[in-house]
Amino acid sequence: MEQKKEELKVQTMEKELEELRRDFFKFMEFCVPPKEVRDEIAKNLYTIPLSLLKIMRTLLDYEIKVLEERIKETEKKPKSKRIKIE
């Protein structure tokens, strides 16, 4: 009879583990969004660096444009003026 009790305990532990596993997966299904939503999130996470790089490129292009305009302004101005003496 002692062996039967041990076997019963082992079986109940296995059943309890299975129930815990099912409960865990039910909880995970509640927390984890559907596959389509996960794919969209992953896609957005991959595009974040691209967006940041585009922002940086735009800022660099603007700064380059400003510097080029400053250089053109300095080239147009004469360094010295000639004064006509009568």
Biopython code that builds the backbone (N, CA, C, O; Angstrom):
import numpy as np
from Bio.PDB.StructureBuilder import StructureBuilder

atoms = [
    (1, "MET", "N", (0.804, -1.196, 0.000)),
    (1, "MET", "CA", (0.000, 0.000, 0.000)),
    (1, "MET", "C", (0.848, 1.262, 0.000)),
    (1, "MET", "O", (0.428, 2.296, -0.518)),
    (2, "GLU", "N", (2.006, 1.182, 0.563)),
    (2, "GLU", "CA", (2.875, 2.349, 0.600)),
    (2, "GLU", "C", (3.289, 2.764, -0.811)),
    (2, "GLU", "O", (3.400, 3.954, -1.107)),
    (3, "GLN", "N", (3.514, 1.792, -1.666)),
    (3, "GLN", "CA", (3.908, 2.113, -3.036)),
    (3, "GLN", "C", (2.776, 2.818, -3.771)),
    (3, "GLN", "O", (3.022, 3.737, -4.552)),
    (4, "LYS", "N", (1.572, 2.406, -3.535)),
    (4, "LYS", "CA", (0.431, 3.038, -4.200)),
    (4, "LYS", "C", (0.297, 4.489, -3.769)),
    (4, "LYS", "O", (-0.015, 5.343, -4.599)),
    (5, "LYS", "N", (0.519, 4.788, -2.523)),
    (5, "LYS", "CA", (0.429, 6.168, -2.042)),
    (5, "LYS", "C", (1.495, 7.028, -2.702)),
    (5, "LYS", "O", (1.224, 8.161, -3.098)),
    (6, "GLU", "N", (2.694, 6.500, -2.821)),
    (6, "GLU", "CA", (3.771, 7.242, -3.468)),
    (6, "GLU", "C", (3.442, 7.497, -4.930)),
    (6, "GLU", "O", (3.670, 8.590, -5.449)),
    (7, "GLU", "N", (2.912, 6.489, -5.580)),
    (7, "GLU", "CA", (2.541, 6.661, -6.985)),
    (7, "GLU", "C", (1.447, 7.700, -7.130)),
    (7, "GLU", "O", (1.466, 8.500, -8.066)),
    (8, "LEU", "N", (0.511, 7.694, -6.228)),
    (8, "LEU", "CA", (-0.560, 8.685, -6.285)),
    (8, "LEU", "C", (-0.002, 10.092, -6.085)),
    (8, "LEU", "O", (-0.434, 11.029, -6.755)),
    (9, "LYS", "N", (0.935, 10.242, -5.189)),
    (9, "LYS", "CA", (1.517, 11.543, -4.959)),
    (9, "LYS", "C", (2.253, 12.038, -6.192)),
    (9, "LYS", "O", (2.168, 13.216, -6.538)),
    (10, "VAL", "N", (2.957, 11.165, -6.841)),
    (10, "VAL", "CA", (3.689, 11.546, -8.044)),
    (10, "VAL", "C", (2.716, 11.959, -9.134)),
    (10, "VAL", "O", (2.942, 12.952, -9.825)),
    (11, "GLN", "N", (1.656, 11.220, -9.291)),
    (11, "GLN", "CA", (0.671, 11.560, -10.314)),
    (11, "GLN", "C", (0.008, 12.898, -10.016)),
    (11, "GLN", "O", (-0.198, 13.708, -10.920)),
    (12, "THR", "N", (-0.319, 13.127, -8.769)),
    (12, "THR", "CA", (-0.949, 14.403, -8.442)),
    (12, "THR", "C", (0.022, 15.553, -8.657)),
    (12, "THR", "O", (-0.391, 16.633, -9.080)),
    (13, "MET", "N", (1.284, 15.348, -8.380)),
    (13, "MET", "CA", (2.279, 16.394, -8.636)),
    (13, "MET", "C", (2.377, 16.686, -10.133)),
    (13, "MET", "O", (2.479, 17.841, -10.546)),
    (14, "GLU", "N", (2.344, 15.639, -10.925)),
    (14, "GLU", "CA", (2.385, 15.837, -12.379)),
    (14, "GLU", "C", (1.150, 16.590, -12.842)),
    (14, "GLU", "O", (1.243, 17.481, -13.686)),
    (15, "LYS", "N", (0.007, 16.241, -12.299)),
    (15, "LYS", "CA", (-1.219, 16.945, -12.665)),
    (15, "LYS", "C", (-1.161, 18.403, -12.231)),
    (15, "LYS", "O", (-1.574, 19.301, -12.965)),
    (16, "GLU", "N", (-0.645, 18.623, -11.034)),
    (16, "GLU", "CA", (-0.525, 19.993, -10.558)),
    (16, "GLU", "C", (0.425, 20.803, -11.441)),
    (16, "GLU", "O", (0.170, 21.969, -11.742)),
    (17, "LEU", "N", (1.517, 20.171, -11.846)),
    (17, "LEU", "CA", (2.442, 20.847, -12.747)),
    (17, "LEU", "C", (1.781, 21.183, -14.073)),
    (17, "LEU", "O", (1.985, 22.270, -14.613)),
    (18, "GLU", "N", (0.998, 20.269, -14.593)),
    (18, "GLU", "CA", (0.285, 20.524, -15.849)),
    (18, "GLU", "C", (-0.712, 21.668, -15.674)),
    (18, "GLU", "O", (-0.837, 22.529, -16.545)),
    (19, "GLU", "N", (-1.415, 21.673, -14.551)),
    (19, "GLU", "CA", (-2.362, 22.757, -14.297)),
    (19, "GLU", "C", (-1.639, 24.089, -14.159)),
    (19, "GLU", "O", (-2.098, 25.106, -14.679)),
    (20, "LEU", "N", (-0.512, 24.086, -13.463)),
    (20, "LEU", "CA", (0.288, 25.308, -13.344)),
    (20, "LEU", "C", (0.779, 25.779, -14.709)),
    (20, "LEU", "O", (0.776, 26.975, -15.002)),
    (21, "ARG", "N", (1.192, 24.845, -15.526)),
    (21, "ARG", "CA", (1.655, 25.184, -16.869)),
    (21, "ARG", "C", (0.526, 25.809, -17.690)),
    (21, "ARG", "O", (0.726, 26.813, -18.373)),
    (22, "ARG", "N", (-0.667, 25.199, -17.614)),
    (22, "ARG", "CA", (-1.812, 25.747, -18.346)),
    (22, "ARG", "C", (-2.149, 27.154, -17.851)),
    (22, "ARG", "O", (-2.399, 28.059, -18.648)),
    (23, "ASP", "N", (-2.155, 27.328, -16.530)),
    (23, "ASP", "CA", (-2.446, 28.648, -15.970)),
    (23, "ASP", "C", (-1.407, 29.675, -16.421)),
    (23, "ASP", "O", (-1.744, 30.814, -16.744)),
    (24, "PHE", "N", (-0.167, 29.263, -16.439)),
    (24, "PHE", "CA", (0.897, 30.163, -16.872)),
    (24, "PHE", "C", (0.691, 30.583, -18.325)),
    (24, "PHE", "O", (0.817, 31.761, -18.659)),
    (25, "PHE", "N", (0.376, 29.619, -19.183)),
    (25, "PHE", "CA", (0.175, 29.956, -20.596)),
    (25, "PHE", "C", (-1.068, 30.823, -20.792)),
    (25, "PHE", "O", (-1.082, 31.691, -21.664)),
    (26, "LYS", "N", (-2.107, 30.598, -19.994)),
    (26, "LYS", "CA", (-3.282, 31.467, -20.076)),
    (26, "LYS", "C", (-2.916, 32.895, -19.682)),
    (26, "LYS", "O", (-3.355, 33.860, -20.307)),
    (27, "PHE", "N", (-2.111, 33.009, -18.642)),
    (27, "PHE", "CA", (-1.659, 34.330, -18.216)),
    (27, "PHE", "C", (-0.807, 34.986, -19.295)),
    (27, "PHE", "O", (-0.959, 36.176, -19.571)),
    (28, "MET", "N", (0.076, 34.223, -19.899)),
    (28, "MET", "CA", (0.930, 34.762, -20.951)),
    (28, "MET", "C", (0.110, 35.175, -22.169)),
    (28, "MET", "O", (0.421, 36.183, -22.804)),
    (29, "GLU", "N", (-0.911, 34.432, -22.500)),
    (29, "GLU", "CA", (-1.782, 34.814, -23.613)),
    (29, "GLU", "C", (-2.461, 36.143, -23.329)),
    (29, "GLU", "O", (-2.677, 36.946, -24.237)),
    (30, "PHE", "N", (-2.793, 36.369, -22.070)),
    (30, "PHE", "CA", (-3.419, 37.632, -21.685)),
    (30, "PHE", "C", (-2.426, 38.790, -21.807)),
    (30, "PHE", "O", (-2.796, 39.885, -22.232)),
    (31, "CYS", "N", (-1.188, 38.552, -21.441)),
    (31, "CYS", "CA", (-0.174, 39.615, -21.442)),
    (31, "CYS", "C", (0.446, 39.859, -22.812)),
    (31, "CYS", "O", (0.765, 40.999, -23.149)),
    (32, "VAL", "N", (0.617, 38.828, -23.590)),
    (32, "VAL", "CA", (1.287, 38.948, -24.882)),
    (32, "VAL", "C", (0.242, 39.253, -25.954)),
    (32, "VAL", "O", (-0.757, 38.541, -26.063)),
    (33, "PRO", "N", (0.461, 40.298, -26.739)),
    (33, "PRO", "CA", (-0.510, 40.639, -27.788)),
    (33, "PRO", "C", (-0.484, 39.628, -28.939)),
    (33, "PRO", "O", (0.419, 38.794, -29.011)),
    (34, "PRO", "N", (-1.454, 39.699, -29.822)),
    (34, "PRO", "CA", (-1.486, 38.783, -30.980)),
    (34, "PRO", "C", (-0.256, 38.965, -31.873)),
    (34, "PRO", "O", (0.461, 39.960, -31.775)),
    (35, "LYS", "N", (-0.037, 37.996, -32.729)),
    (35, "LYS", "CA", (1.153, 37.985, -33.584)),
    (35, "LYS", "C", (1.218, 39.216, -34.485)),
    (35, "LYS", "O", (2.300, 39.767, -34.685)),
    (36, "GLU", "N", (0.094, 39.656, -35.029)),
    (36, "GLU", "CA", (0.096, 40.816, -35.910)),
    (36, "GLU", "C", (0.580, 42.063, -35.161)),
    (36, "GLU", "O", (1.344, 42.868, -35.695)),
    (37, "VAL", "N", (0.123, 42.203, -33.926)),
    (37, "VAL", "CA", (0.516, 43.368, -33.133)),
    (37, "VAL", "C", (1.998, 43.280, -32.788)),
    (37, "VAL", "O", (2.710, 44.282, -32.847)),
    (38, "ARG", "N", (2.464, 42.092, -32.431)),
    (38, "ARG", "CA", (3.895, 41.915, -32.129)),
    (38, "ARG", "C", (4.743, 42.236, -33.344)),
    (38, "ARG", "O", (5.792, 42.869, -33.220)),
    (39, "ASP", "N", (4.297, 41.803, -34.527)),
    (39, "ASP", "CA", (5.053, 42.093, -35.753)),
    (39, "ASP", "C", (5.114, 43.598, -36.013)),
    (39, "ASP", "O", (6.155, 44.122, -36.410)),
    (40, "GLU", "N", (4.004, 44.283, -35.790)),
    (40, "GLU", "CA", (3.976, 45.732, -36.001)),
    (40, "GLU", "C", (4.898, 46.437, -35.011)),
    (40, "GLU", "O", (5.594, 47.385, -35.375)),
    (41, "ILE", "N", (4.904, 45.982, -33.774)),
    (41, "ILE", "CA", (5.785, 46.565, -32.763)),
    (41, "ILE", "C", (7.245, 46.344, -33.153)),
    (41, "ILE", "O", (8.061, 47.261, -33.060)),
    (42, "ALA", "N", (7.572, 45.131, -33.587)),
    (42, "ALA", "CA", (8.951, 44.833, -33.989)),
    (42, "ALA", "C", (9.361, 45.709, -35.176)),
    (42, "ALA", "O", (10.477, 46.225, -35.221)),
    (43, "LYS", "N", (8.453, 45.869, -36.124)),
    (43, "LYS", "CA", (8.743, 46.709, -37.292)),
    (43, "LYS", "C", (9.015, 48.148, -36.861)),
    (43, "LYS", "O", (9.946, 48.784, -37.355)),
    (44, "ASN", "N", (8.200, 48.656, -35.939)),
    (44, "ASN", "CA", (8.400, 50.024, -35.454)),
    (44, "ASN", "C", (9.707, 50.156, -34.689)),
    (44, "ASN", "O", (10.385, 51.179, -34.784)),
    (45, "LEU", "N", (10.060, 49.132, -33.936)),
    (45, "LEU", "CA", (11.326, 49.180, -33.207)),
    (45, "LEU", "C", (12.515, 49.186, -34.167)),
    (45, "LEU", "O", (13.534, 49.819, -33.893)),
    (46, "TYR", "N", (12.383, 48.487, -35.283)),
    (46, "TYR", "CA", (13.476, 48.482, -36.261)),
    (46, "TYR", "C", (13.566, 49.798, -37.004)),
    (46, "TYR", "O", (14.649, 50.179, -37.449)),
    (47, "THR", "N", (12.445, 50.510, -37.151)),
    (47, "THR", "CA", (12.476, 51.762, -37.907)),
    (47, "THR", "C", (12.890, 52.956, -37.052)),
    (47, "THR", "O", (13.165, 54.024, -37.598)),
    (48, "ILE", "N", (12.941, 52.810, -35.741)),
    (48, "ILE", "CA", (13.346, 53.923, -34.874)),
    (48, "ILE", "C", (14.746, 54.423, -35.227)),
    (48, "ILE", "O", (14.920, 55.630, -35.397)),
    (49, "PRO", "N", (15.754, 53.549, -35.346)),
    (49, "PRO", "CA", (17.085, 54.067, -35.711)),
    (49, "PRO", "C", (17.093, 54.769, -37.064)),
    (49, "PRO", "O", (17.799, 55.760, -37.246)),
    (50, "LEU", "N", (16.316, 54.261, -38.005)),
    (50, "LEU", "CA", (16.243, 54.901, -39.318)),
    (50, "LEU", "C", (15.682, 56.312, -39.195)),
    (50, "LEU", "O", (16.199, 57.248, -39.805)),
    (51, "SER", "N", (14.634, 56.458, -38.412)),
    (51, "SER", "CA", (14.042, 57.788, -38.221)),
    (51, "SER", "C", (15.033, 58.728, -37.546)),
    (51, "SER", "O", (15.155, 59.888, -37.940)),
    (52, "LEU", "N", (15.730, 58.241, -36.547)),
    (52, "LEU", "CA", (16.715, 59.087, -35.866)),
    (52, "LEU", "C", (17.832, 59.507, -36.812)),
    (52, "LEU", "O", (18.278, 60.654, -36.777)),
    (53, "LEU", "N", (18.281, 58.594, -37.647)),
    (53, "LEU", "CA", (19.330, 58.941, -38.604)),
    (53, "LEU", "C", (18.840, 59.962, -39.629)),
    (53, "LEU", "O", (19.593, 60.849, -40.032)),
    (54, "LYS", "N", (17.597, 59.842, -40.045)),
    (54, "LYS", "CA", (17.041, 60.825, -40.982)),
    (54, "LYS", "C", (16.956, 62.200, -40.332)),
    (54, "LYS", "O", (17.218, 63.214, -40.980)),
    (55, "ILE", "N", (16.591, 62.234, -39.055)),
    (55, "ILE", "CA", (16.542, 63.512, -38.334)),
    (55, "ILE", "C", (17.934, 64.123, -38.272)),
    (55, "ILE", "O", (18.108, 65.317, -38.519)),
    (56, "MET", "N", (18.919, 63.302, -37.943)),
    (56, "MET", "CA", (20.295, 63.802, -37.865)),
    (56, "MET", "C", (20.766, 64.302, -39.223)),
    (56, "MET", "O", (21.436, 65.331, -39.308)),
    (57, "ARG", "N", (20.419, 63.580, -40.286)),
    (57, "ARG", "CA", (20.822, 64.006, -41.626)),
    (57, "ARG", "C", (20.190, 65.350, -41.978)),
    (57, "ARG", "O", (20.846, 66.213, -42.562)),
    (58, "THR", "N", (18.916, 65.528, -41.625)),
    (58, "THR", "CA", (18.241, 66.796, -41.896)),
    (58, "THR", "C", (18.909, 67.940, -41.147)),
    (58, "THR", "O", (19.127, 69.014, -41.707)),
    (59, "LEU", "N", (19.231, 67.706, -39.884)),
    (59, "LEU", "CA", (19.912, 68.743, -39.108)),
    (59, "LEU", "C", (21.288, 69.065, -39.683)),
    (59, "LEU", "O", (21.678, 70.231, -39.742)),
    (60, "LEU", "N", (22.023, 68.042, -40.105)),
    (60, "LEU", "CA", (23.333, 68.266, -40.715)),
    (60, "LEU", "C", (23.212, 69.038, -42.022)),
    (60, "LEU", "O", (23.994, 69.952, -42.287)),
    (61, "ASP", "N", (22.237, 68.670, -42.832)),
    (61, "ASP", "CA", (22.027, 69.384, -44.093)),
    (61, "ASP", "C", (21.726, 70.863, -43.839)),
    (61, "ASP", "O", (22.212, 71.737, -44.558)),
    (62, "TYR", "N", (20.926, 71.129, -42.819)),
    (62, "TYR", "CA", (20.597, 72.519, -42.483)),
    (62, "TYR", "C", (21.851, 73.277, -42.047)),
    (62, "TYR", "O", (22.096, 74.393, -42.503)),
    (63, "GLU", "N", (22.630, 72.677, -41.177)),
    (63, "GLU", "CA", (23.857, 73.335, -40.700)),
    (63, "GLU", "C", (24.836, 73.567, -41.853)),
    (63, "GLU", "O", (25.490, 74.609, -41.905)),
    (64, "ILE", "N", (24.939, 72.628, -42.755)),
    (64, "ILE", "CA", (25.813, 72.784, -43.923)),
    (64, "ILE", "C", (25.326, 73.944, -44.788)),
    (64, "ILE", "O", (26.129, 74.743, -45.271)),
    (65, "LYS", "N", (24.037, 74.033, -44.980)),
    (65, "LYS", "CA", (23.467, 75.121, -45.786)),
    (65, "LYS", "C", (23.774, 76.469, -45.141)),
    (65, "LYS", "O", (24.160, 77.411, -45.833)),
    (66, "VAL", "N", (23.606, 76.571, -43.827)),
    (66, "VAL", "CA", (23.876, 77.828, -43.128)),
    (66, "VAL", "C", (25.350, 78.205, -43.270)),
    (66, "VAL", "O", (25.675, 79.363, -43.531)),
    (67, "LEU", "N", (26.230, 77.236, -43.099)),
    (67, "LEU", "CA", (27.666, 77.521, -43.221)),
    (67, "LEU", "C", (28.044, 77.934, -44.642)),
    (67, "LEU", "O", (28.860, 78.837, -44.826)),
    (68, "GLU", "N", (27.464, 77.286, -45.639)),
    (68, "GLU", "CA", (27.741, 77.661, -47.032)),
    (68, "GLU", "C", (27.279, 79.079, -47.308)),
    (68, "GLU", "O", (27.962, 79.821, -48.014)),
    (69, "GLU", "N", (26.127, 79.473, -46.762)),
    (69, "GLU", "CA", (25.639, 80.838, -46.959)),
    (69, "GLU", "C", (26.575, 81.849, -46.301)),
    (69, "GLU", "O", (26.833, 82.916, -46.859)),
    (70, "ARG", "N", (27.073, 81.519, -45.136)),
    (70, "ARG", "CA", (28.018, 82.422, -44.458)),
    (70, "ARG", "C", (29.301, 82.579, -45.273)),
    (70, "ARG", "O", (29.849, 83.676, -45.375)),
    (71, "ILE", "N", (29.762, 81.503, -45.835)),
    (71, "ILE", "CA", (30.979, 81.555, -46.651)),
    (71, "ILE", "C", (30.735, 82.419, -47.885)),
    (71, "ILE", "O", (31.593, 83.226, -48.243)),
    (72, "LYS", "N", (29.598, 82.269, -48.535)),
    (72, "LYS", "CA", (29.281, 83.075, -49.712)),
    (72, "LYS", "C", (29.194, 84.552, -49.354)),
    (72, "LYS", "O", (29.637, 85.405, -50.122)),
    (73, "GLU", "N", (28.627, 84.856, -48.197)),
    (73, "GLU", "CA", (28.520, 86.254, -47.767)),
    (73, "GLU", "C", (29.900, 86.872, -47.559)),
    (73, "GLU", "O", (30.137, 88.023, -47.924)),
    (74, "THR", "N", (30.793, 86.104, -46.977)),
    (74, "THR", "CA", (32.133, 86.647, -46.738)),
    (74, "THR", "C", (32.904, 86.798, -48.047)),
    (74, "THR", "O", (33.743, 87.692, -48.157)),
    (75, "GLU", "N", (32.648, 85.962, -49.025)),
    (75, "GLU", "CA", (33.339, 86.066, -50.312)),
    (75, "GLU", "C", (32.834, 87.274, -51.097)),
    (75, "GLU", "O", (33.609, 87.868, -51.847)),
    (76, "LYS", "N", (31.601, 87.650, -50.959)),
    (76, "LYS", "CA", (31.031, 88.763, -51.708)),
    (76, "LYS", "C", (31.537, 90.104, -51.193)),
    (76, "LYS", "O", (31.717, 91.039, -51.973)),
    (77, "LYS", "N", (31.762, 90.204, -49.914)),
    (77, "LYS", "CA", (32.198, 91.478, -49.354)),
    (77, "LYS", "C", (33.651, 91.740, -49.747)),
    (77, "LYS", "O", (34.515, 90.877, -49.593)),
    (78, "PRO", "N", (33.898, 92.928, -50.249)),
    (78, "PRO", "CA", (35.299, 93.252, -50.557)),
    (78, "PRO", "C", (36.074, 93.468, -49.261)),
    (78, "PRO", "O", (35.534, 93.937, -48.260)),
    (79, "LYS", "N", (37.331, 93.118, -49.311)),
    (79, "LYS", "CA", (38.158, 93.227, -48.114)),
    (79, "LYS", "C", (38.552, 94.674, -47.837)),
    (79, "LYS", "O", (38.638, 95.094, -46.683)),
    (80, "SER", "N", (38.780, 95.404, -48.869)),
    (80, "SER", "CA", (39.133, 96.818, -48.685)),
    (80, "SER", "C", (38.450, 97.649, -49.751)),
    (80, "SER", "O", (38.168, 97.167, -50.848)),
    (81, "LYS", "N", (38.191, 98.883, -49.424)),
    (81, "LYS", "CA", (37.536, 99.786, -50.376)),
    (81, "LYS", "C", (38.564, 100.779, -50.905)),
    (81, "LYS", "O", (39.445, 101.235, -50.177)),
    (82, "ARG", "N", (38.433, 101.095, -52.157)),
    (82, "ARG", "CA", (39.299, 102.116, -52.749)),
    (82, "ARG", "C", (38.600, 103.469, -52.676)),
    (82, "ARG", "O", (37.437, 103.625, -53.047)),
    (83, "ILE", "N", (39.324, 104.384, -52.208)),
    (83, "ILE", "CA", (38.781, 105.729, -52.095)),
    (83, "ILE", "C", (39.401, 106.584, -53.202)),
    (83, "ILE", "O", (40.618, 106.598, -53.385)),
    (84, "LYS", "N", (38.571, 107.272, -53.911)),
    (84, "LYS", "CA", (39.055, 108.153, -54.984)),
    (84, "LYS", "C", (39.469, 109.488, -54.370)),
    (84, "LYS", "O", (38.712, 110.119, -53.633)),
    (85, "ILE", "N", (40.649, 109.880, -54.686)),
    (85, "ILE", "CA", (41.154, 111.154, -54.187)),
    (85, "ILE", "C", (41.243, 112.114, -55.385)),
    (85, "ILE", "O", (41.772, 111.765, -56.440)),
    (86, "GLU", "N", (40.728, 113.288, -55.200)),
    (86, "GLU", "CA", (40.773, 114.268, -56.278)),
    (86, "GLU", "C", (41.894, 115.238, -56.129)),
    (86, "GLU", "O", (42.057, 116.125, -56.967)),
]
sb = StructureBuilder()
sb.init_structure("model")
sb.init_model(0)
sb.init_chain("A")
sb.init_seg("    ")
for serial, (resi, resn, name, xyz) in enumerate(atoms, 1):
    if name == "N":
        sb.init_residue(resn, " ", resi, " ")
    sb.init_atom(name, np.array(xyz, "f"), 0.0, 1.0, " ", f" {name:<3s}", serial, name[0])
structure = sb.get_structure()
